[in-house]
Amino acid sequence: MVLTLKELEQKGLTIPLWPDAGEAIGAGRTSAYRMAKDGTFPVPVLRIGKSYRVITADLVALLSGPIDVKAIA
Protein backbone atom coordinates (compact mmCIF):
# COMPACT_ATOMS: atom_id res chain seq x y z
CA MET A 1 0.00 0.00 0.00
CA VAL A 2 1.48 3.33 -1.07
CA LEU A 3 1.33 5.94 1.69
CA THR A 4 0.13 9.51 1.22
CA LEU A 5 2.47 12.41 2.06
CA LYS A 6 0.50 13.02 5.25
CA GLU A 7 0.85 9.36 6.28
CA LEU A 8 4.58 9.47 5.54
CA GLU A 9 5.02 12.59 7.67
CA GLN A 10 3.32 10.84 10.60
CA LYS A 11 5.67 7.84 10.46
CA GLY A 12 8.49 9.45 12.44
CA LEU A 13 11.98 10.71 11.67
CA THR A 14 12.97 7.72 9.54
CA ILE A 15 11.09 5.07 7.61
CA PRO A 16 12.10 1.66 6.29
CA LEU A 17 13.56 1.57 2.78
CA TRP A 18 11.10 -1.20 1.99
CA PRO A 19 8.20 -1.05 1.72
CA ASP A 20 7.56 2.58 2.69
CA ALA A 21 10.24 4.54 0.82
CA GLY A 22 10.58 2.15 -2.10
CA GLU A 23 6.88 2.02 -2.83
CA ALA A 24 6.59 5.80 -2.42
CA ILE A 25 8.96 6.31 -5.38
CA GLY A 26 7.40 3.49 -7.40
CA ALA A 27 10.29 1.04 -7.02
CA GLY A 28 10.02 -2.65 -6.36
CA ARG A 29 11.78 -4.31 -3.45
CA THR A 30 14.80 -5.54 -5.42
CA SER A 31 15.25 -2.21 -7.21
CA ALA A 32 14.98 -0.22 -3.99
CA TYR A 33 17.69 -2.27 -2.27
CA ARG A 34 19.91 -2.23 -5.36
CA MET A 35 19.64 1.58 -5.58
CA ALA A 36 20.43 1.86 -1.86
CA LYS A 37 23.50 -0.33 -2.22
CA ASP A 38 24.88 1.43 -5.31
CA GLY A 39 24.04 4.95 -4.09
CA THR A 40 21.40 5.80 -6.70
CA PHE A 41 18.32 5.93 -4.46
CA PRO A 42 16.95 9.47 -4.96
CA VAL A 43 17.40 10.43 -1.28
CA PRO A 44 20.17 9.45 1.16
CA VAL A 45 19.78 6.00 2.71
CA LEU A 46 20.95 5.23 6.24
CA ARG A 47 22.33 1.79 7.03
CA ILE A 48 21.61 1.03 10.68
CA GLY A 49 22.79 -2.46 11.54
CA LYS A 50 21.11 -4.71 8.99
CA SER A 51 18.33 -2.25 8.29
CA TYR A 52 18.10 0.38 5.56
CA ARG A 53 16.19 3.55 6.48
CA VAL A 54 15.36 6.86 4.83
CA ILE A 55 14.93 10.22 6.53
CA THR A 56 11.22 10.94 6.21
CA ALA A 57 11.66 14.68 5.59
CA ASP A 58 14.01 13.98 2.65
CA LEU A 59 11.49 11.67 1.01
CA VAL A 60 8.58 14.05 1.61
CA ALA A 61 10.61 16.91 0.07
CA LEU A 62 11.38 14.77 -2.98
CA LEU A 63 7.75 13.75 -3.44
CA SER A 64 6.47 17.28 -2.87
CA GLY A 65 8.32 18.45 -5.96
CA PRO A 66 10.73 21.28 -6.59
CA ILE A 67 10.44 24.49 -4.67
CA ASP A 68 10.39 27.65 -6.78
CA VAL A 69 12.70 29.93 -4.82
CA LYS A 70 11.71 32.96 -6.92
CA ALA A 71 8.06 32.50 -5.95
CA ILE A 72 8.96 32.51 -2.25
CA ALA A 73 11.21 35.59 -2.37
C-alpha positions as CSV (number, residue, x, y, z in Angstrom):
1,M,0.0,0.0,0.0
2,V,1.5,3.3,-1.1
3,L,1.3,5.9,1.7
4,T,0.1,9.5,1.2
5,L,2.5,12.4,2.1
6,K,0.5,13.0,5.3
7,E,0.9,9.4,6.3
8,L,4.6,9.5,5.5
9,E,5.0,12.6,7.7
10,Q,3.3,10.8,10.6
11,K,5.7,7.8,10.5
12,G,8.5,9.5,12.4
13,L,12.0,10.7,11.7
14,T,13.0,7.7,9.5
15,I,11.1,5.1,7.6
16,P,12.1,1.7,6.3
17,L,13.6,1.6,2.8
18,W,11.1,-1.2,2.0
19,P,8.2,-1.1,1.7
20,D,7.6,2.6,2.7
21,A,10.2,4.5,0.8
22,G,10.6,2.2,-2.1
23,E,6.9,2.0,-2.8
24,A,6.6,5.8,-2.4
25,I,9.0,6.3,-5.4
26,G,7.4,3.5,-7.4
27,A,10.3,1.0,-7.0
28,G,10.0,-2.7,-6.4
29,R,11.8,-4.3,-3.4
30,T,14.8,-5.5,-5.4
31,S,15.3,-2.2,-7.2
32,A,15.0,-0.2,-4.0
33,Y,17.7,-2.3,-2.3
34,R,19.9,-2.2,-5.4
35,M,19.6,1.6,-5.6
36,A,20.4,1.9,-1.9
37,K,23.5,-0.3,-2.2
38,D,24.9,1.4,-5.3
39,G,24.0,4.9,-4.1
40,T,21.4,5.8,-6.7
41,F,18.3,5.9,-4.5
42,P,16.9,9.5,-5.0
43,V,17.4,10.4,-1.3
44,P,20.2,9.5,1.2
45,V,19.8,6.0,2.7
46,L,21.0,5.2,6.2
47,R,22.3,1.8,7.0
48,I,21.6,1.0,10.7
49,G,22.8,-2.5,11.5
50,K,21.1,-4.7,9.0
51,S,18.3,-2.2,8.3
52,Y,18.1,0.4,5.6
53,R,16.2,3.6,6.5
54,V,15.4,6.9,4.8
55,I,14.9,10.2,6.5
56,T,11.2,10.9,6.2
57,A,11.7,14.7,5.6
58,D,14.0,14.0,2.7
59,L,11.5,11.7,1.0
60,V,8.6,14.1,1.6
61,A,10.6,16.9,0.1
62,L,11.4,14.8,-3.0
63,L,7.8,13.7,-3.4
64,S,6.5,17.3,-2.9
65,G,8.3,18.5,-6.0
66,P,10.7,21.3,-6.6
67,I,10.4,24.5,-4.7
68,D,10.4,27.6,-6.8
69,V,12.7,29.9,-4.8
70,K,11.7,33.0,-6.9
71,A,8.1,32.5,-5.9
72,I,9.0,32.5,-2.2
73,A,11.2,35.6,-2.4
